[in-house]
Amino acid sequence: MAGNEVIAKHLHASGILANCRGRLKGFMVNHDSGTSGNIILYDNDSAASGDVVMEIDEKGAGAFGMTVPGDGIIFDNGLYASLPANTSITVFIQLGGR
């Protein structure tokens, strides 16, 4: 059905995941070291600022992920990921729509 497509985006460092309105449907995170840090997803299409869509506390090495319940988490302006060192993220997002 048009407009309901979910796409995957992947980052190895902080950066832009989407540059328009959408919904976060799920994510996978891989953290290669034992040091802790926070993964922060912002409602912004260009920088690590603005409203926080989601924050994930990373406390050790490993991989984990989840499907976001319901219709997902809405972001209006875009989606920017701030990642600690040695971390990658894949997000599953639906772009556009209401």
N, C-alpha and C positions, 0 to 999 in steps of 0.2 A: 504494500500500500504506500503510495507516494507520501513523503513527509514523515514517515515513521522509521526511516532507516537509521540504524545505529552504526557508527564508524569507530574505529580504533585509532588512537594517536599515541605515540611513544616518545619519551624523552630520556636522555642520559644526564642532563643538566637542567637547571632552571630555564624555563622558557614558556612560550605561548602554545597552548593546546587548542584554543578556539578563538576566533576573532568576531564572534557574533553571539546572539542569544542561543541558549540550548539547555539541555538537561544532562546531568551526570548520571549515568546508569550503572556504572561499576568501575572497578579499578583492580590492577595488580601492581604490587610494589616488590622490587628486589633490592636488598640492602646487603652489600658485600663485606662490610666491616662490623666490628663489635662496638664501634662508637655510636652514641645516640644522637638524635637530631629530630627535627620536626619537618614533616612534609606539609606544606600549606598551599591550598588551592584558593586563588583569589578570583573574585568577580571583576576581572580586568583583562583587557586584550593586549596590554603592553608592559606591565610592570608588577612587581610584588607589592601592591598597595590596594587599598579599597576594602570592600566587604570580604570577609573570609567565608568561602563556600564550605570548606571542610579542612580540618587539621588532623593529621595522623601522627601520633607519637611513635617514633622509631627507636626502639631500645636495644636492638641487637641484630646480628646478621641473620638473613633468611629471606624467604619470599612469602607473601600473603596477599590476599585480595578479598573482595566482597562484591556482591550485587547489591546495589542500592534499592531498598524496598519501594513499593508503590510506583509512582511515575518518575522517580528520580529526583535529584536536587536541581532546581532551576538556577541558572546564571544568566543575567541580562546583558552584560557588556562584553563577554568573552571569558576565557578561562586561562589563567596563568598559574603555573606550578613553580613553587620555590622548593628546591630539593637540596638536602644535605649532600656532602661529598659521598661518593661511592654508592649512589642510589639511582635507580631508574624507575620509571612509572609508565604503565600503559593504562590509558583511560578509555572507557567505552562511553561515547556521548551521542546524543541525538541533537542535531542542530536545527535551529529555527523553531517555528510553531509557538503555541501559547501554552 
